[in-house]
Amino acid sequence: MTREGFAMLEAELKKRQSEDRPAIIEAIAEARAHGDLSENAEYHAAKEQQSHNEGRISELEDLLSRAEVIDISKLSGDTVKFGATVKIVDEETDEEKTYQIVGDQEADVKKGKISISSPIARALIGKAVGDSVEVAAPGGARDFEILEVKFA
């Protein structure tokens, strides 16, 4: 994953541990004070929220401990690989798009970051400027031409 993706996951972990966890514990204590736990919906909701939060904390700790952080600023080359920012054009509609190829956990299409395991990224890997690629999309195969490859 990229440095930015690693930092994003670290920030989420810190927030869940230092803010969310104490708030949930407080909600459980407050719900417990209302009496009978067997019919206390607030208590059960807070316990479920606690379970979800602790599960995500464990998942984040695991991801961060196994993460391989790649410094994109040290990458270069003419072919598409992990970390590359690729400008492509749809050969049918002439619509241009720019994507950065990142790790699975940091992918966000709205921000122009696609997972390295996505169909479009897999089709682009190893290609260079001027190459045409065919991507199997849910609506059928689409053809793109690579206009630019850069590492920022």
N, C-alpha and C positions, 0 to 999 in steps of 0.2 A: 504494500500500500504506500501511498505518498505520505510525506511529512504532514500535509494538511489533514489528510484522512486520519492519521494516527492522533494528531492533536484534537480533532473533533471527537474521536472516541474517548480519549482521555478526559475531555471536558464533560462529556455525558456521564462517564463513570464517577467523576468527582461530584457532579451535581446530584446524582442518585444516592451517593454515599453521605454527602454532607447536608443536603437539603431535603430530598424526598424521604429518606429513611427516617430521620427524626420526626418529620411531619406525620408519617404513617404511624409511628409508634405512639405519638400523641393522640391521633385519632382512635387508635385501639384502646388506649387508656380511658379516653373520654367515653367511648361506647361501652366499655366494661363497667364504668361507673353507673350506667343506666339500669343495671340489674341483670335479670334473666338472660343468659347468653344464648340459650337454645332458640329463642324467638327474636333475637336482636339483629335486625337486618343491617344496621350500621356497623356492628361488630364483624359480621360475616363479610361485608363489602370491604372493610378495612383490612381484614386478614387476607382476602383475595388480592387486594392491591399490594399488600406486603409480599405475598408470594410472587406476584408478577415482577415487582421491583427487584427482589432478591435474585430471581431467575435471570433477569437482564444484567444485573451486576456480575453474576457468575459468568455469563456469556461474554461480557465486555472484558473481564479480567483474563479469560481464556484467549480471546482474540488478541488482546494487547500483548500477552506473554508470548504468543506464537507469531506475531506480526514481523514481517520482513519489510523494513522501511527503506524505500528507494528515493534517493535525492535526485529529482528530475533535472535540476540545474546542472548536474554533472553528466547528463546524457546528451548524445548528439547522433547525427547520422541522417541518411536520406530515406531510410525505410521506416515504416510504421512499427512501433513497438510500445510496450507498456510506458505510460507517462506522456506519450506524444499527443500533441494537439493537432488534430487533422481537420482540414477544411475540405469538404466534399460537395459535389453538385449532383443532384438527381438528373440523370440523362433524359428523362421523360419530361419533367416539369421545369427544369432549369433552376430549381430551388436549392439555394446554398445553405449548408449547415456546418457548424463547427463543433467538434466533440473532442474531449480529452479522455484518453483511455486510462481508467483507474481501477483499483481493486474492487471486489464485490461489495464490501461493506460501505464504501464511500460513493458509490454510483448514485447519481441524481440527474435524470434526463433534463429536468427543468433548468438545471444549472449547466447543462452541456457536458456532464460527466457520465460516461457510459462504462459499464463493467467490462473487464477484459474477457469475461466469459459470455458476453452477449453476442448474438449472431452477427451484428454489424462489426463489432470489434474483431471477432474471429476472422471475418472476411478481409478486414483491412490489414491485419498483422502481416508483416513481411513485404507489403506492397510499397511502391514509391510514387512520387508525383507523376501524373500522367497515366497511371494505371487505371484500368476499369475493373470494378469488382461487382459481382452479383451477390445480393444478399437475400436469403430466404426470409421474407417477412410474412406476418400473418395474412396480409391481403394479397399475397403472391410475391414472386421474385421481383426485386427492384435492382436497377443498375445505377451505380454511382461512379463518378470519376474523381480521383484524388487531385485536388488543386494545390494543396500546401501541407507540408509536414514540418512542425516545429516543436522544440522542447523549451519550455519557459520555466 
